[in-house]
Amino acid sequence: MLDFKKIAETAKKYEPDMTRFLRDMIAIPSESRDEKRVVSRVADEMKRVGFDRIEIDPMGNILGYIGRGKHLVAMDAHIDTVGIGNRGNWNFDPYEGTEDAERIGGRGASDQEGGMASMVYAGKIIRDLGLGGDYTLAVAGTVQEEDCDGLCWQYIINEDKLHPEFVVSTEPTDGGIYRGQRGRMEIYVSTDGVSCHGSAPERGDNAIYKMGPILAELRALHTNLDNDDFLGKGSLTVSEIFFTSPSRCAVADSCKISIDRRLTRGENAEYALSQIRNLPAVKAAGAEVGMYKYERPSYTGLVYPTDCHFPAWVIEEDHPACETLTDTYRSVFGKNARIGKWTFSTNGVAITGMHGIPCVGFGPGHEDQAHAPNEYTWKNELVGCAAMYAAIPSVYVEKYADKMPEHTKNSI
């Protein structure tokens, strides 16, 4: 029988260690495709607390293992960050960070290196308290998520051949348990024209003017997209615009826009593309509509191309993976969890959206801190999450593994 009070007390004991570790990670700039040094720092901490096995795969993801049981449970934190933006918007150095009695500040504090700190010390708690059972816990520190969410887990599943029975995403959840998110696509629309001297524009065909009516129709399309009772409404916004022209004194001969399309449940790539292709202004302009492809190398130099389509996904509240977390939460915190969803996108787009492996979220930090200046996370959440993560594998094996649908059960 698990002693949840003892687990919570042990997690609290390691608050200074988690704080130190998180601040060390924050101090290492680790934007997407530049994670090598922070991966090395994570490996050092995993060795220090006694992980059984540590691997760094060819993409650069770090995988640490605790236990050797047959039920494989994974936990994930991406350890890359976005940049700092305008330095003048920060009240403190984003890499030196800051700390008080309650909070830790710095780039990556909430999004999402705090999750890594809690996961690693969950491994330490499992070791200290002898919480091992018939499970193997895989702790993944993943790369390139900010550049291309889910790419890391496409690689882990397809190439590393890691197929966990379920995954806990440690993205920030504001203290709740999250069971889904909208998907997203990166779409482009391009128009062609013919350049001529700007003094006689009637001699040419202005590609920017062709794009004008398309922009208006896209704005109207956003208001009419599908809605889901849980995930909410699909959305669309034009995020970039490009053009070519021989000079400022010439008619533009091409124009291209990028569209950030958020997909709710039931919407897929072809559906979203067809909505745009069928717009009257797109047809009138003979515009090309397509999906971007991601082909940038990881810090190891590996290129793993993927279409920029990241599916929506939902895990039902009575799914054994979700019930494992809600049950553990009640036991650790003595109350029922708030169930919710992410507004932003996570590695769940690949784990569940592409591969059907159940994913449930519970992580330190708050969504509104992501990508914002003066980013913070909260020490009590680091501690609470470490206690949860330490208990989850045992709760799963003891009470819920036998209830997992057969097609999602994977043993090693």
FILUM-645998 format. One record per residue (C-alpha): x, y, z; residue in one letter. Coordinates in steps of 0.02 Angstrom, whole numbers, plus 50000, padded with zeros to 5 digits. Layout:
XYZa ...
// end
This chain:
500005000050000m 500735016749949l 501095029150089d 500585045250000f 500985055950151k 502765049350152k 502915052349964i 502345070449986a 503535073150133e 504995066250033t 504565077249885a 504555092450000k 506275087450065k 506965088749889y 506285106149854e 508015114149869p 508755101149750d 507385103849621m 507595122549637t 509475121349609r 509265109649461f 507935120449379l 508965136149400r 510455127149322d 509395122549170m 508715140349156i 510495147049155a 510895137148998i 510155145248841p 509285130848753s 508205136748610e 507625123448487s 509075115148398r 510315121348530d 509925109448673e 511575099848685k 512185108248844r 510535106848937v 510395088448887v 512115085748964s 511545094449124r 509995083349133v 511065067849108a 512175073149254d 510675075049369e 509935058449316m 511585050049359k 511675059249524r 509965053249584v 510205035249527g 509295031849364f 509595014049305d 509965018449125r 510215034549026i 510215035948837e 510345050348713i 509585045548546d 510195051248373p 508985065948372m 509685071748540g 508225067048654n 508765060748826i 507895045448898l 508165040149078g 507465023849148y 506955018249322i 506475000049353g 506394984849242r 504564979249252g 503474974349106k 502294989449105h 503125004049018l 502535021149078v 503325036849006a 503405054949061m 503895069148947d 504605086648963a 505275096348815h 506885104848870i 507045117348729d 506375134948750t 505885149548643v 506985164948639g 506855179448760i 506085192148640g 506335210448684n 507565210548830r 506815227048888g 505195218048935n 506095207749068w 506275213949246n 507735201949276f 509025192649173d 508055178349090p 509535166349103y 510255171649271e 508475169949332g 507745175149498t 507055166649652e 506055170749807d 505205160149939a 503805154849822e 504375156649641r 505785153649519i 505935165149369g 506835163349203g 506605157549025r 505965139649030g 505375140249211a 503585135549166s 503815130548984d 504445118149022q 506025114149116e 505085114049281g 504275097949224g 505985090149197m 506555095049373a 505015086849450s 505185071049344m 507005068149388v 506655069949573y 505155058449558a 506445045549507g 507435049549664k 505865047549772i 505485030649691i 507265025249732r 507245031849911d 505565024349958l 505705008049862g 504165011749758l 504675000449615g 503414987849550g 503094978449389d 503454993849285y 504815003149193t 504735022049202l 505475031249053a 505825049649083v 506035058948918a 506865075848897g 506385080248719t 507075092548593v 506425103748454q 504665104648525e 504565123548513e 505115122348331d 504015107548285c 502895100348421d 502825081448422g 504295078648304l 505335071948448c 504005058948491w 503775054148309q 505605049548315y 505535041148485i 504055030248433i 504565026548254n 506465025348269e 506865022148453d 505405009748455k 504805015948624l 502955011648644h 502355015948819p 500645010848883e 500315029148918f 501275045548933v 501155059349063v 501505076148982s 502255088149109t 501815103749010e 501105117149129p 499295113649178t 498925127149308d 498675113549439g 497405103649337g 497425087249243i 497295090049055y 496625077348933r 496695085448762g 497085100148651q 496645107248482r 497815102648340g 498635114648220r 499255116648042m 500465128347956e 499695132847787i 500265144247648y 499325153047509v 500295160647364s 499805171547217t 500805175247060d 500855191246960g 501875200146827v 503025214546871s 503145230946779c 503695248646817h 502695256446957g 502355271946852s 501235261546739a 500475247846849p 499175243546718e 500545234946618r 500785221846753g 499785210346865d 499965214447050n 500105198647157a 499795208547317i 498135215047252y 497635197047211k 497975192547392m 496865206547461g 495165198147434p 495885181747497i 496365189947661l 494595196447684a 493825179447651e 495045170747770l 494545182847907r 492715178547877a 493095159847870l 493815160648047h 492115165248119t 491275150248037n 492435136148087l 491855120448178d 491605119648367n 491825105348491d 491005105248662d 492645100848750f 494065107248641l 493165122748582g 493145131248414k 494385129548272g 495295145548228s 496275153548089l 497425168548079t 498625175347950v 500315175648035s 501545180947899e 501585189547730i 502975189447600f 503165196547425f 504395198247283t 504615213447173s 506055219947068p 506065236047169s 505015248347268r 504605256147101c 503845240447028a 502275229847035v 502455214447148a 502605198247051d 502235186247195s 501405186547365c 501335172947497k 500495171947667i 500655159747811s 499125154047908i 499075147248085d 497585135448082r 497005127748246r 496015111648224l 494635105948338t 494025088048354r 493415081148188g 494455092848079e 495915085647981n 497215092047858a 496265089147697e 494685096947769y 495615112647824a 496515114347657l 494915111747557s 494025125547654q 495345137847593i 495485130847417r 493605132947396n 493585151447440l 492975161547289p 494445173547299a 495695159247301v 494915151747146k 494805168547058a 496645172147090a 497205154647041g 498115154347208a 499115139447269e 498635132547440v 499755120247529g 500505114247692m 502245118447752y 503515104647785k 504745104947930y 506505099747881e 507695108448001r 509105098348082p 509175094748269s 510715099648367y 511475082748320t 511275086848135g 509875074248108l 508475079547990v 506805070848016y 505565078747893p 503725080147936t 502185088847868d 501645103447975c 500015095148024h 499825091548209f 498165083048249p 496935087348386a 496745073948519w 495665069848670v 495745056548805i 494065052948885e 493895056349071e 493525038149112d 495045031649016h 496195021349130p 497645033149097a 496615048249148c 495885039049298e 497645034449353t 498065052949368l 496435058249449t 496555044149576d 498375048449615t 497925066849632y 496555063049760r 497765052349859s 499185065049858v 498185081149881f 496595075149970g 495405083049845k 494745080649669n 495725087449523a 495115100649402r 494995092549230i 495405103349080g 496325105348917k 497775115248847w 497515130648740t 499215128348658f 499955113148570s 501035099548649t 501965083648605n 500295074848626g 499965078748442v 501155064448401a 500945053348554i 499035052448544t 498555062148388g 499665052248269m 500045036048363h 498555033048476g 499585031148635i 498595038748781p 499315055048846c 498735064649000v 499435081049063g 499945086849236f 501385098949254g 502095113149359p 501855130849298g 500485140449213h 500035141949029e 500035160849033d 501895160549075q 502335151648913a 503325162548791h 503035177848901a 504325189448978p 504635187549166n 504185169049158e 503945160649327y 503515143949403t 503025139749581w 504045129349703k 502525121149783n 501995115049611e 503715107449579l 503535098049742v 501745092549712g 502135086549537c 503655076749596a 502545067649723a 501245064049588m 502515057649464y 503305046249594a 501625038249636a 500835037049463i 501725021249400p 501285011349556s 499475017149555v 499345012449372y 500064994949392v 499054991249550e 497354997649492k 497225002349309y 498434992749197a 497204978249179d 495854990449122k 496904997748981m 496174993948807p 497144979748729e 497694989648576h 498555002548686t 499404990248804k 501254988548771n 502454978648876s 504334977048866i 
// end
